[in-house]
């Protein structure tokens, strides 16, 4: 029977562990490792309650960024699969440990160097040959965006279009927190803020185009009516799936990523940046080195402070244009997720839910032998059947909708 080693017990890990517990026939023995014992115990107690005592988590505490520790843990647990819902800072160490021990690997976000701004799959994909030689599989970016948005693109490539010309990924959080919560990123504040202050980039005609920063008053945006979520304002942003989808879609002319933000959110972001609280270099405070963004992370509200009062829905999807049988074609593929439903089921919110559930679906497919192969791959890889995943995802907890549009919406045809 397969043993699963889960890394991380935050908003995403907590949701994912609750979901795995619903499939004991697949995830028969679940181990979780985190730096924080209390978080693991809280999730274990919740799962015991929700499963009437039938599913118990095996808890480990330690630093998976320490190669010696993670190798020791792997030898102790002897897992069939490692699912990494922890910090992207640790991805390379965990992958190397999986190579040394000999176990397949899945994560949801690409590697970031804690000492430098930016993120890229380059170093993880650079381990492709090593994983092939070891006859092992590593799937990176198996959340929603990246993850499902990649699979939506692959499904369009393989089943809907002859040629894809443009992809616009739209990520809307139409939720509202308790009025007492003035500013709180929806996932790890440190990772979130580091990403949002990067230059805006998108891929067009074989090269990267820069368009300032999200904090600029001139940052590109438009208003859009998101099905079931409502009218919100998505802003142009650089996101990690653009790096790999652009290499897996033959004939693609342009791919962009858009995410919704309120004006007040962007005001907070600009102020935090201008006063130096998004800095990642240590500053001296009374003789003690303090990293401003890490300090900020400790004082910002956490999921447990607002999940129970979170209202509204998310809508994440792709608007894709191209040709089929010599005719122009445009489709909109998306998912809608409720914050309230996510909390009632798992104690998390829709952001964590939409990230964790696809990972669980991918893990199921790998364990059942429906997604297989060797090397390091993203979810849009030709070796994975996108239809199999999209058939599985609703069974795991997330539905999806596909609509044919008459044309690409006017605001997406503008030059930004």
Buried (B, 14 or more C-beta within 10 A) or exposed (E): EBBBBBBBBBBBBBBBBBBBBBBBEBBBBBBBBBBEEEBBBBBBEBBBEBBEEEBEBBBBBEEBBBBEBBBEBBEEBEBBBBBBBBBBBBBBBBBBBBBBBEBBBBBBBBBBBBEEBEBEBEEBBEBBEBBBEBEBBBBBBBBBBBBBBBBBBBBBBBEBBEBBBBBBBBBBBBBBBBEEBEBBBBBBBBBBBBBBBBEBBBBBEEEEEEBEBBBEEEBBBBEBEBBBBBEBBBBBBBBBBBBBBBEBBEEBBBBBBBBBBEEEBBEBBBEBBEEEBBBBEEEEEEEEEEBBBBBBBEEBBEBEBBBBBBEBBBBBBBBBBBBEEEEEBBBBBBBBBBBBEBBEBBBBBBBBBBBBBBBBBBBBBBBEEBBEBBBBBBBBBEEBBBEBBBEBBEEBBBEBEBEEEEEBBEBBEEEB
